[in-house]
């Protein structure tokens, strides 16, 4: 189930970003430096000058041949990273390729996601895509999810793969253990090497002797798969944010302003709605007449939660743009870039014990409350 979900989200991501590439192709490139950091957006981006700090970019197509001294955070239709990145790479694209050295970790997803033969990652790799290919060198461990996962290079740690098809090429050299869950048998070239052995994992709902005798391994595998799915989910939220901003730019400008100007009321109203709506739906189910309305209320409630979370990220991105570059705060591509960065940061904070959960919960409440306040303002007869 999770593999199919990951594939569907990656295909949706690829299609959406390809559309974004076509619509942005004629637009000029805009760039701004803040200290050593570079913020850049446009239809077609080619970067050959080194960046001493972080690189944050969004565009239709991007060719990055420059060295980056910090992190690289990128979203686009086609992204190729040929230069070295001193820290980590966070990237999403319809077609995504990395061929340089990365000093820390790589988190990447796309319709087609690839670590090229010249790539070298000093840390860990999380990769998701319709097709995920690893030809380069990974010093740490690998977490992979997608329709097809190919490993054809050295990996210094363990590999956990959840895919419709898992394949080991002739250059695969896995120093740790390969754990995989797939609907098809493992395809392994005779020259491929796995030092720690190979384990075929049972379906997520399966049990059995192996699951009972190795709870630690099962827990580790679940955590690794959860992190991979979490990043795919974040990319899905980025796609949702793009759709909402493109369809309702003015409405979301008001939502962002509401959350900035009335954060306390937004949080309080969001908490009330989060708690009271399920109770109201439950009361509707008590009577036969109210069952259809209860079902509708439940469906709308569940659909609204990710929209509320994305709304908070839009507000956060708009707030930064308003303070940092007010003359461009109304530009769609800048708002998309800022929102994508905000969602990535929220996802990163989500991995911090306690703090991550509190931040995500606050974002959900604030976005839900601000949405309701804005909808109430637009309602006929509202004062």
C-alpha positions as CSV (number, residue, x, y, z in Angstrom):
1,X,0.0,0.0,0.0
2,X,2.7,2.5,1.0
3,X,4.7,1.7,-2.2
4,X,1.6,2.4,-4.4
5,X,1.0,5.6,-2.4
6,X,4.6,6.7,-2.9
7,X,4.5,6.0,-6.6
8,X,1.2,7.9,-7.0
9,X,2.5,10.9,-5.2
10,X,5.8,10.9,-7.2
11,X,3.8,10.7,-10.4
12,X,1.6,13.6,-9.3
13,X,4.7,15.5,-8.4
14,X,6.3,14.9,-11.7
15,X,3.2,15.9,-13.6
16,X,2.7,19.1,-11.6
17,X,6.3,20.1,-11.8
18,X,6.3,19.5,-15.6
19,X,3.3,21.8,-15.9
20,X,5.2,24.4,-13.7
21,X,8.2,24.1,-16.0
22,X,6.0,24.8,-19.1
23,X,4.2,27.8,-17.5
24,X,7.4,29.3,-16.1
25,X,9.6,28.9,-19.1
26,X,9.2,32.4,-20.4
27,X,9.6,34.2,-17.1
28,X,12.8,35.9,-16.2
29,X,15.2,34.6,-13.5
30,X,15.2,36.5,-10.2
31,X,18.0,36.2,-7.7
32,X,18.9,37.7,-4.4
33,X,21.8,37.2,-2.0
34,X,21.5,37.4,1.7
35,X,24.9,37.2,3.2
36,X,26.4,34.1,1.6
37,X,23.0,32.6,0.8
38,X,21.4,32.7,-2.6
39,X,17.7,32.7,-3.3
40,X,16.8,32.2,-7.0
41,X,13.7,31.5,-9.0
42,X,12.8,31.4,-12.7
43,X,11.9,29.4,-15.7
44,X,15.3,28.2,-16.7
45,X,18.2,28.6,-14.3
46,X,21.9,27.9,-15.0
47,X,24.2,28.5,-12.0
48,X,28.0,28.4,-12.5
49,X,29.2,30.9,-9.8
50,X,30.0,29.4,-6.4
51,X,27.6,30.0,-3.5
52,X,29.3,30.3,-0.1
53,X,26.1,29.7,1.9
54,X,22.8,28.0,1.3
55,X,21.2,27.7,-2.1
56,X,17.4,27.9,-2.2
57,X,16.0,27.6,-5.7
58,X,12.8,27.0,-7.6
59,X,12.3,26.9,-11.4
60,X,11.2,25.0,-14.5
61,X,14.6,23.6,-15.2
62,X,17.8,24.0,-13.2
63,X,21.4,23.2,-14.0
64,X,23.7,23.7,-11.0
65,X,27.4,23.3,-11.8
66,X,28.6,25.6,-9.0
67,X,29.9,24.6,-5.6
68,X,27.5,25.3,-2.7
69,X,29.0,26.0,0.7
70,X,25.9,25.2,2.7
71,X,22.6,23.3,2.0
72,X,20.9,23.1,-1.3
73,X,17.0,23.2,-1.2
74,X,15.5,22.9,-4.7
75,X,12.2,22.2,-6.3
76,X,11.6,22.3,-10.1
77,X,10.5,20.5,-13.2
78,X,14.0,19.3,-14.2
79,X,16.9,19.6,-11.7
80,X,20.5,18.6,-12.4
81,X,23.1,19.2,-9.6
82,X,26.6,18.7,-11.0
83,X,28.5,20.8,-8.5
84,X,29.6,19.9,-5.0
85,X,27.4,20.6,-2.0
86,X,29.2,21.0,1.3
87,X,26.2,20.1,3.5
88,X,22.9,18.4,2.6
89,X,20.6,18.4,-0.4
90,X,16.8,18.5,-0.2
91,X,15.4,18.3,-3.7
92,X,12.1,17.5,-5.5
93,X,11.6,17.5,-9.3
94,X,9.9,15.7,-12.1
95,X,13.4,14.6,-13.2
96,X,16.2,14.9,-10.7
97,X,19.8,14.0,-11.0
98,X,22.8,14.5,-8.7
99,X,26.3,14.1,-10.0
100,X,28.5,15.9,-7.5
101,X,29.8,15.4,-4.0
102,X,27.5,16.0,-1.0
103,X,29.1,16.5,2.4
104,X,26.2,15.4,4.6
105,X,22.8,13.8,3.6
106,X,20.6,13.7,0.5
107,X,16.8,13.7,0.7
108,X,15.4,13.6,-2.9
109,X,12.2,12.6,-4.6
110,X,10.8,12.8,-8.1
111,X,9.2,11.0,-11.0
112,X,12.8,10.0,-12.0
113,X,15.4,10.4,-9.2
114,X,19.0,9.5,-9.7
115,X,22.4,9.6,-8.1
116,X,24.8,9.6,-11.0
117,X,28.0,7.6,-11.3
118,X,30.1,10.6,-10.3
119,X,28.1,11.4,-7.2
120,X,29.5,10.8,-3.7
121,X,27.4,11.2,-0.5
122,X,29.2,11.3,2.8
123,X,26.1,10.7,4.8
124,X,22.8,9.0,4.3
125,X,20.4,9.0,1.4
126,X,16.6,9.0,1.4
127,X,15.2,8.6,-2.1
128,X,11.7,8.2,-3.5
129,X,10.4,8.2,-7.0
130,X,8.6,6.3,-9.8
131,X,12.1,5.3,-10.7
132,X,14.9,5.6,-8.1
133,X,18.4,4.9,-9.4
134,X,21.6,4.9,-7.3
135,X,24.8,4.6,-9.4
136,X,27.0,6.7,-7.1
137,X,28.8,6.2,-3.8
138,X,26.9,6.4,-0.5
139,X,29.0,6.3,2.7
140,X,26.0,5.9,5.0
141,X,22.8,4.0,4.8
142,X,20.1,4.2,2.1
143,X,16.3,4.4,2.5
144,X,14.5,4.0,-0.8
145,X,10.9,3.8,-2.0
146,X,9.3,3.8,-5.4
147,X,8.0,1.9,-8.3
148,X,11.5,0.6,-9.2
149,X,14.6,0.9,-7.2
150,X,18.0,0.2,-8.7
151,X,21.2,0.1,-6.7
152,X,24.4,-0.1,-8.8
153,X,27.1,1.5,-6.6
154,X,28.8,1.2,-3.3
155,X,26.8,1.7,-0.1
156,X,28.7,1.9,3.3
157,X,25.7,1.1,5.5
158,X,22.4,-0.8,5.4
159,X,19.8,-0.5,2.7
160,X,16.1,-0.5,3.3
161,X,14.0,-0.6,0.2
162,X,10.2,-0.7,-0.3
163,X,9.3,-0.9,-4.0
164,X,7.4,-2.7,-6.7
165,X,10.7,-3.9,-8.0
166,X,14.2,-3.9,-6.4
167,X,17.3,-4.6,-8.5
168,X,21.0,-4.8,-7.7
169,X,23.3,-4.0,-10.6
170,X,26.8,-5.4,-11.2
171,X,28.5,-2.5,-9.4
172,X,26.4,-2.8,-6.2
173,X,28.6,-3.2,-3.1
174,X,26.5,-3.0,0.0
175,X,28.7,-3.2,3.2
176,X,25.7,-3.6,5.5
177,X,22.4,-5.5,5.2
178,X,19.8,-5.3,2.5
179,X,16.2,-5.4,3.7
180,X,13.6,-5.1,1.0
181,X,9.9,-5.3,0.7
182,X,8.6,-5.9,-2.9
183,X,5.8,-7.4,-4.8
184,X,8.4,-9.1,-7.1
185,X,11.5,-11.2,-6.4
186,X,14.8,-9.4,-6.0
187,X,16.7,-9.0,-9.2
188,X,20.4,-9.4,-8.4
189,X,23.3,-9.4,-10.8
190,X,25.8,-12.2,-10.1
191,X,28.5,-9.6,-9.5
192,X,26.6,-7.7,-6.9
193,X,27.9,-8.0,-3.3
194,X,25.9,-7.7,-0.1
195,X,28.2,-8.2,2.9
196,X,25.5,-8.2,5.6
197,X,23.1,-10.5,3.9
198,X,19.7,-10.1,2.3
199,X,16.3,-10.1,4.1
200,X,13.0,-10.1,2.3
201,X,10.6,-8.3,4.6
202,X,7.0,-9.5,5.1
203,X,4.1,-7.2,4.1
204,X,3.4,-4.4,6.6
205,X,0.3,-6.2,8.0
206,X,2.0,-9.7,8.1
207,X,3.3,-11.5,11.1
208,X,5.1,-14.7,11.6
209,X,8.2,-16.1,13.3
210,X,10.7,-13.6,11.8
211,X,8.6,-10.6,13.0
212,X,8.4,-12.0,16.5
213,X,12.0,-12.9,16.8
214,X,13.5,-9.7,15.5
215,X,11.5,-6.8,17.0
216,X,14.5,-4.4,17.0
217,X,15.1,-4.9,13.3
218,X,11.4,-4.5,12.5
219,X,11.3,-1.3,14.5
220,X,14.3,0.0,12.7
221,X,12.8,-0.8,9.3
222,X,9.5,0.8,10.3
223,X,11.3,4.0,11.3
224,X,13.3,4.1,8.1
225,X,10.2,3.5,5.9
226,X,8.4,6.1,7.9
227,X,11.0,8.7,7.2
228,X,11.0,8.0,3.5
229,X,7.2,8.2,3.4
230,X,7.3,11.4,5.5
231,X,9.4,13.1,2.8
232,X,7.2,11.9,0.0
233,X,4.2,13.2,2.0
234,X,6.0,16.6,2.4
235,X,6.5,16.7,-1.4
236,X,2.8,16.0,-1.8
237,X,2.0,18.9,0.5
238,X,4.2,21.1,-1.7
239,X,2.2,20.1,-4.7
240,X,-1.0,20.9,-2.8
241,X,0.4,24.3,-1.8
242,X,1.2,25.1,-5.5
243,X,-2.4,24.3,-6.5
244,X,-3.9,26.4,-3.7
245,X,-1.7,29.4,-4.4
246,X,-2.2,29.2,-8.2
247,X,-6.0,28.9,-7.8
248,X,-6.6,31.3,-4.9
249,X,-3.6,33.8,-4.6
250,X,-5.7,36.6,-3.1
251,X,-7.6,34.4,-0.6
252,X,-4.3,33.0,0.7
253,X,-2.8,36.4,1.0
254,X,-5.7,37.3,3.4
255,X,-5.2,34.0,5.2
256,X,-1.5,34.7,5.8
257,X,-2.3,38.2,7.0
258,X,-4.9,36.9,9.4
259,X,-2.5,34.4,10.9
260,X,0.2,37.0,11.3
261,X,-2.1,39.7,12.8
262,X,-4.3,37.4,14.9
263,X,-2.2,34.4,15.9
264,X,-3.8,33.9,19.3
265,X,-7.4,33.9,18.0
266,X,-6.4,31.6,15.1
267,X,-4.8,29.0,17.4
268,X,-7.8,29.1,19.8
269,X,-10.3,28.8,17.0
270,X,-8.3,26.0,15.4
271,X,-8.2,24.1,18.6
272,X,-11.9,24.4,19.1
273,X,-12.6,23.2,15.6
274,X,-10.2,20.3,15.9
275,X,-11.8,19.0,19.0
276,X,-15.5,19.9,18.4
277,X,-15.9,18.9,14.8
278,X,-15.5,15.1,15.5
279,X,-17.8,15.4,18.4
280,X,-20.4,17.1,16.3
281,X,-20.1,14.4,13.6
282,X,-20.5,11.7,16.2
283,X,-23.7,13.3,17.4
284,X,-25.0,13.4,13.8
285,X,-24.4,9.6,13.5
286,X,-26.7,9.0,16.5
287,X,-29.8,9.7,14.4
288,X,-30.6,8.0,11.1
289,X,-31.5,11.4,9.6
290,X,-28.1,12.9,10.5
291,X,-25.9,10.0,9.1
292,X,-25.4,11.5,5.6
293,X,-24.5,14.9,7.1
294,X,-22.2,13.1,9.6
295,X,-20.4,11.4,6.7
296,X,-20.1,14.6,4.8
297,X,-18.8,16.4,7.9
298,X,-16.2,13.7,8.6
299,X,-15.0,13.7,5.0
300,X,-14.7,17.5,4.9
301,X,-12.9,17.5,8.2
302,X,-10.3,15.0,7.1
303,X,-9.8,16.8,3.8
304,X,-9.4,20.1,5.6
305,X,-6.5,19.1,7.9
306,X,-3.7,18.9,5.3
307,X,-5.1,22.1,3.7
308,X,-4.9,23.8,7.1
309,X,-1.3,22.7,7.6
310,X,-0.3,23.9,4.1
311,X,-2.1,27.2,4.8
312,X,0.2,27.7,7.8
313,X,3.2,27.1,5.7
314,X,1.9,29.6,3.1
315,X,1.5,32.1,5.9
316,X,5.0,31.5,7.1
317,X,6.5,31.9,3.7
318,X,4.5,35.0,2.9
319,X,5.5,36.5,6.3
320,X,9.2,36.0,5.5
321,X,8.8,37.4,2.0
322,X,6.9,40.4,3.3
323,X,9.8,41.3,5.7
324,X,12.6,40.2,3.4
325,X,11.5,41.4,0.0
326,X,8.1,43.1,0.1
327,X,8.2,44.2,-3.6
328,X,8.2,40.6,-4.6
329,X,5.9,39.2,-1.9
330,X,2.9,39.0,-4.4
331,X,4.8,37.1,-7.1
332,X,3.5,33.6,-7.5
333,X,6.8,31.9,-8.0
334,X,8.4,33.6,-5.0
335,X,5.4,32.6,-2.8
336,X,5.7,29.0,-4.1
337,X,9.4,28.9,-3.3
338,X,8.9,30.4,0.2
339,X,6.1,27.9,0.9
340,X,8.2,25.0,-0.3
341,X,11.1,26.0,2.0
342,X,8.7,26.5,4.9
343,X,7.3,23.0,4.4
344,X,10.8,21.5,4.2
345,X,11.8,23.3,7.4
346,X,8.6,22.0,9.2
347,X,9.4,18.5,8.0
348,X,13.0,18.8,9.4
349,X,11.7,20.1,12.7
350,X,9.3,17.2,12.8
351,X,12.3,14.9,13.4
352,X,13.2,16.7,16.6
353,X,11.6,15.0,19.7
354,X,8.8,16.9,21.4
355,X,9.6,20.2,19.6
356,X,8.8,18.8,16.2
357,X,5.4,17.6,17.3
358,X,4.5,20.8,19.0
359,X,5.5,22.9,16.0
360,X,3.5,20.7,13.7
361,X,0.5,20.8,16.0
362,X,0.7,24.6,16.3
363,X,0.9,25.0,12.5
364,X,-2.2,22.8,12.1
365,X,-4.2,24.8,14.6
366,X,-3.1,28.2,13.3
367,X,-3.8,27.3,9.7
368,X,-7.2,25.8,10.6
369,X,-8.2,28.9,12.6
370,X,-7.0,31.4,10.0
371,X,-8.9,29.5,7.3
372,X,-12.1,29.6,9.3
373,X,-11.7,33.3,10.1
374,X,-11.2,34.2,6.5
375,X,-14.1,32.0,5.3
376,X,-16.3,33.7,7.9
377,X,-15.3,37.1,6.6
378,X,-16.3,36.1,3.1
379,X,-19.6,34.5,4.1
380,X,-22.7,36.4,3.0
381,X,-23.9,38.7,5.8
382,X,-20.7,38.5,7.8
383,X,-19.9,41.7,9.6
